Amino acid sequence: MLFFFLRRDCSALGLVPPSKESLFPPFRKMVRSMYHSLHLDPTRDRPSSEKLLRRFNRDGYLPRIDPIVDLWNDWSLVSGLPLSLLDADTVTPPLSLRLGSEGLTYPVSGMDAFPLAGRPVLFDARGPLGNPTRDSLRGLARPQTSRFLVLIYRPRDTEAEPPPLPDLPSGLYALPVSTPEHPDLR
């Protein structure tokens, strides 16, 4: 399976590491266009899928975190689409995707107040939960997580198909997300 080959040192396996151009460039370009349409600079404020790609290009592999997190990181890297992998037990429906307002923040790993103004943000009934760049500490999947929620941030108006989703164990749930007000987030 392609996903697990990304975990190993490619040169040891005789494989050529993927480059920026070889990993689903249509989605990379579409995600970057979505960021530009929101007046976000994807070079400065990178989508999570690009952060994974930069790390992979630098190191030749992605570090192991947890089997489910590893699987979805690999899928995000290969597809070029950012995603949020959340602990479903920390999510309180209903969910909505909308732009963050001025002054809105949430804590993330290594930072107490990650700014969300003008960014696409996933909200649940308790507040902001994730976005295509970084997810909140409140919703993060952890080693003890048994139920997962995956939100894939796919730009609208595309006929391109990402790679198939991985075979998933039970414990992964889909919850409806309301239509966002910004046309580039629908």
Secondary structure in CASP SS format (residue, H / E / C, confidence):
PFRMAT SS
TARGET T0000
AUTHOR 0000-0000-0000
METHOD secondary structure of the structure
MODEL  1
M C 1.00
L H 1.00
F H 1.00
F H 1.00
F H 1.00
L C 1.00
R C 1.00
R C 1.00
D C 1.00
C C 1.00
S H 1.00
A H 1.00
L H 1.00
G C 1.00
L C 1.00
V C 1.00
P C 1.00
P C 1.00
S C 1.00
K C 1.00
E C 1.00
S C 1.00
L C 1.00
F C 1.00
P H 1.00
P H 1.00
F H 1.00
R H 1.00
K H 1.00
M H 1.00
V H 1.00
R H 1.00
S H 1.00
M H 1.00
Y H 1.00
H H 1.00
S H 1.00
L C 1.00
H C 1.00
L C 1.00
D C 1.00
P C 1.00
T C 1.00
R C 1.00
D C 1.00
R C 1.00
P C 1.00
S H 1.00
S H 1.00
E H 1.00
K H 1.00
L H 1.00
L H 1.00
R H 1.00
R H 1.00
F H 1.00
N H 1.00
R H 1.00
D H 1.00
G C 1.00
Y C 1.00
L C 1.00
P C 1.00
R C 1.00
I C 1.00
D C 1.00
P H 1.00
I H 1.00
V H 1.00
D H 1.00
L H 1.00
W H 1.00
N H 1.00
D H 1.00
W H 1.00
S H 1.00
L H 1.00
V H 1.00
S H 1.00
G C 1.00
L C 1.00
P C 1.00
L E 1.00
S E 1.00
L E 1.00
L E 1.00
D E 1.00
A H 1.00
D H 1.00
T H 1.00
V C 1.00
T C 1.00
P C 1.00
P C 1.00
L E 1.00
S E 1.00
L E 1.00
R E 1.00
L E 1.00
G E 1.00
S C 1.00
E C 1.00
G C 1.00
L C 1.00
T E 1.00
Y E 1.00
P E 1.00
V E 1.00
S C 1.00
G C 1.00
M E 1.00
D E 1.00
A E 1.00
F E 1.00
P E 1.00
L C 1.00
A E 1.00
G C 1.00
R C 1.00
P E 1.00
V E 1.00
L E 1.00
F E 1.00
D E 1.00
A C 1.00
R C 1.00
G E 1.00
P E 1.00
L E 1.00
G E 1.00
N C 1.00
P C 1.00
T C 1.00
R C 1.00
D C 1.00
S C 1.00
L C 1.00
R C 1.00
G C 1.00
L E 1.00
A C 1.00
R C 1.00
P C 1.00
Q C 1.00
T C 1.00
S C 1.00
R C 1.00
F E 1.00
L E 1.00
V E 1.00
L E 1.00
I E 1.00
Y C 1.00
R C 1.00
P C 1.00
R C 1.00
D C 1.00
T C 1.00
E C 1.00
A C 1.00
E C 1.00
P C 1.00
P C 1.00
P C 1.00
L C 1.00
P C 1.00
D C 1.00
L C 1.00
P C 1.00
S C 1.00
G C 1.00
L E 1.00
Y C 1.00
A C 1.00
L C 1.00
P C 1.00
V E 1.00
S E 1.00
T C 1.00
P C 1.00
E C 1.00
H C 1.00
P H 1.00
D H 1.00
L H 1.00
R C 1.00
END
